[in-house]
């Protein structure tokens, strides 16, 4: 039996690696390889697809997670495997909420991609046990508490303390405390530096 696969990945070199993996695996056939999530979505809506390999941060009108949600709604039989190199922890939670079958980190690679594909098509839901650990100034990404990460996720959008407090339903003074704690942990000198570095490293990404 051959499973039809669609790839949505904007980096050409990575996309070619995925395509080659599919073509040499034997049990899979490539139905389409796209540089945007929107193209992959439209293809899935018009054609039967068994599995989609979907990057999260991908140029265009839809993010990978947005497209995954729409594919899940339009094509409930199509299995989805999210692939990303970003250590942003909320991506895993969002994928689970959408009903994405599996999730794979390009950089971490706890298990080979083909093994995750096989297990996914066999009916398993495979998620990583750990997130990539990235140096953020004087500390590491896993040193932030869940609440600090939530504040940081809003901070990278340029939101003020008051706006963050309203979004997270906490006190403005609490936001200030979390920002201060993160500055102390990282050794960065300003909230702007903290936000820019966190976004660049993929530690905090607000879609």
PECORWO-V169471 format. One record per residue. N is the residue number from 1. SS is DSSP state (@ for helix, = for strand, . for the rest). OMEGA is omega in whole degrees, -180 to 180 (NA if undefined). NEAR is the number of other C-alpha atoms within 12 Angstrom. Layout:
BEGIN
N_SS_OMEGA_NEAR ; N_SS_OMEGA_NEAR
END
This chain:
BEGIN
1_._179_9 ; 2_._179_18 ; 3_=_178_26 ; 4_=_-175_30 ; 5_=_174_38 ; 6_=_179_43 ; 7_=_174_46 ; 8_=_-176_48 ; 9_._-174_38 ; 10_._180_30 ; 11_._-174_22 ; 12_@_-177_17 ; 13_@_179_12 ; 14_@_179_25 ; 15_@_180_28 ; 16_@_176_21 ; 17_@_178_19 ; 18_@_-179_36 ; 19_@_-180_30 ; 20_@_178_21 ; 21_@_-180_24 ; 22_@_-175_32 ; 23_@_-178_23 ; 24_@_-175_14 ; 25_@_180_21 ; 26_._-176_16 ; 27_._-179_19 ; 28_=_175_27 ; 29_=_-178_26 ; 30_=_178_30 ; 31_=_-180_27 ; 32_=_177_34 ; 33_=_-172_36 ; 34_=_179_35 ; 35_._177_32 ; 36_._178_34 ; 37_@_-179_38 ; 38_@_178_32 ; 39_@_179_30 ; 40_@_179_40 ; 41_@_-179_40 ; 42_@_178_24 ; 43_@_-180_27 ; 44_@_179_38 ; 45_@_-175_23 ; 46_@_-175_14 ; 47_._176_21 ; 48_._-179_25 ; 49_._-179_34 ; 50_._-174_36 ; 51_=_176_44 ; 52_=_170_52 ; 53_=_-170_55 ; 54_=_173_50 ; 55_=_-179_43 ; 56_._-178_45 ; 57_._-173_32 ; 58_._-176_33 ; 59_._177_21 ; 60_._-174_20 ; 61_._-179_17 ; 62_._171_27 ; 63_._178_32 ; 64_@_180_42 ; 65_@_176_41 ; 66_@_179_31 ; 67_@_179_40 ; 68_@_179_45 ; 69_@_-180_31 ; 70_@_176_26 ; 71_@_179_40 ; 72_@_-179_30 ; 73_@_-175_20 ; 74_@_-174_21 ; 75_._-174_25 ; 76_._-180_23 ; 77_._-179_22 ; 78_._178_34 ; 79_=_-176_42 ; 80_=_176_49 ; 81_=_179_49 ; 82_=_177_50 ; 83_=_-180_44 ; 84_=_174_38 ; 85_._-176_30 ; 86_._-179_33 ; 87_._179_36 ; 88_._-173_36 ; 89_._-178_35 ; 90_@_180_26 ; 91_@_180_39 ; 92_@_-180_31 ; 93_@_179_19 ; 94_@_180_24 ; 95_@_179_33 ; 96_@_179_25 ; 97_@_180_17 ; 98_@_-176_26 ; 99_._177_28 ; 100_._-176_40 ; 101_._-173_40 ; 102_=_-174_41 ; 103_=_-175_47 ; 104_=_176_41 ; 105_=_-180_35 ; 106_._-174_30 ; 107_._-174_20 ; 108_._175_22 ; 109_._175_22 ; 110_._178_20 ; 111_._179_20 ; 112_._-179_21 ; 113_@_-178_33 ; 114_@_178_27 ; 115_@_178_21 ; 116_@_177_32 ; 117_@_-180_38 ; 118_@_-178_28 ; 119_@_178_22 ; 120_@_-179_29 ; 121_@_177_30 ; 122_._176_17 ; 123_._179_18 ; 124_._171_19 ; 125_._-171_24 ; 126_._178_33 ; 127_._-180_30 ; 128_._179_31 ; 129_._179_16 ; 130_._175_18 ; 131_._176_30 ; 132_._-179_26 ; 133_._-174_23 ; 134_._176_28 ; 135_=_178_22 ; 136_=_-175_31 ; 137_._-178_24 ; 138_._-177_17 ; 139_=_179_21 ; 140_=_-175_22 ; 141_@_-179_33 ; 142_@_178_24 ; 143_@_179_22 ; 144_._175_31 ; 145_._180_18 ; 146_@_-180_18 ; 147_@_176_24 ; 148_@_179_29 ; 149_@_179_34 ; 150_@_178_30 ; 151_@_-179_44 ; 152_@_180_46 ; 153_@_178_35 ; 154_@_-179_32 ; 155_@_-178_38 ; 156_._178_31 ; 157_._-177_24 ; 158_._-179_22 ; 159_._177_22 ; 160_._178_23 ; 161_@_180_29 ; 162_@_-180_21 ; 163_@_178_21 ; 164_@_179_30 ; 165_@_179_26 ; 166_@_-179_18 ; 167_@_-176_19 ; 168_@_178_23 ; 169_._176_17 ; 170_._-180_20 ; 171_._178_18 ; 172_@_179_20 ; 173_@_178_18 ; 174_@_177_21 ; 175_@_179_33 ; 176_@_-180_24 ; 177_@_-179_20 ; 178_@_178_29 ; 179_@_178_39 ; 180_@_180_23 ; 181_@_-179_27 ; 182_@_177_38 ; 183_@_178_28 ; 184_@_-179_21 ; 185_@_-175_24 ; 186_@_-175_28 ; 187_._177_21 ; 188_._-172_23 ; 189_._-179_20 ; 190_._177_18 ; 191_@_178_32 ; 192_@_179_20 ; 193_@_178_23 ; 194_@_-178_37 ; 195_@_-178_35 ; 196_@_-179_25 ; 197_@_-178_29 ; 198_@_180_38 ; 199_@_-179_28 ; 200_@_-178_19 ; 201_@_-179_24 ; 202_._-179_33 ; 203_._-180_38 ; 204_._-179_35 ; 205_._179_31 ; 206_._-178_27 ; 207_._NA_23
END
